[in-house]
Amino acid sequence: MSFTVLIPARLASTRLPDKPLADIAGTPMIVRVAQRALLSGASRVVVATDSPRIAETCASFGVTAMMTQADHPSGSDRLAEACRLLQLGDDEVVVNVQGDEPLIDPGLMGAVADLLAERPDCAMATAAHAIGTLADLHNPNVVKVVLDARNTALYFSRAPIPAARDFSGLAWWQQVGNTLPPPLRHVGIYAYRVGFLQKFPSLPQAPLEQLEALEQLRVLWHGHHIAVHVTDQAPGPGVDTPEDLERVRRLFV
């Protein structure tokens, strides 16, 4: 499956200033992410940024970067502009990889691209993995997803879904004799068909999207479908805070 990886990157970050340029064992984080993407089998890997510093840093490491507008309200808008600048066709597939995931599995990028190619009924594809603990199930920062019989997303939520009525306060999927599938944690990687990605920013925000602060709910609200690749491996830790950065740095020592 031929696909392009796009990595949106901007310097503005309140919790970790200049996050994309944070040093990880001698290499800026955005470059680490791009290097992982280059192992995915993608036909092209491009960093889409509004920062000359990021573009120059990428170029110094041999990573392709392109300048996009500075006033985009979301990463999706930035990706849509990048698709226009790259003159990608409507049926081509792009994979959105976040610039703060220096340990992301390259195979996951190809998996969501392949899944989207296999599902013409879906506008997007993403990923999920089994939740391991009751604490994660109840953590609002851990986004959950429930699926139908074909692994198409029914709903994404910060709430613990599905709610197990008869197993209150228990990790019900770990109970002896359980035959039900475990709850799933959403992994924030997306494959899009370019035509849909170009249209997505113009779709009105959905009330559920605003309540949950989850942009992917706009897709479902407007009647589009999202295929979900369920992986056995949890992704490596992302970087949102200085503490996260130190944790990741230790893994590269």
Secondary structure, DSSP 8 states (H G I E B T S, - for coil): --EEEEEEE-S--SSSTTGGG-EETTEEHHHHHHHHHTTTT-SEEEEEES-HHHHHHHHHTT--EEE--S--SSHHHHHHHHHHHHT--TT-EEEE--TT-TT--HHHHHHHHHHHHH-TT-SEEEEEEE---HHHHH-TTS-EEEE-TTSBEEEEESS-SS--GGGTTS-GGGSTT--S---EEEEEEEEEEHHHHHHGGGS---HHHHHHT-THHHHHHTT--EEEEEESS------SSHHHHHHHHHHT-
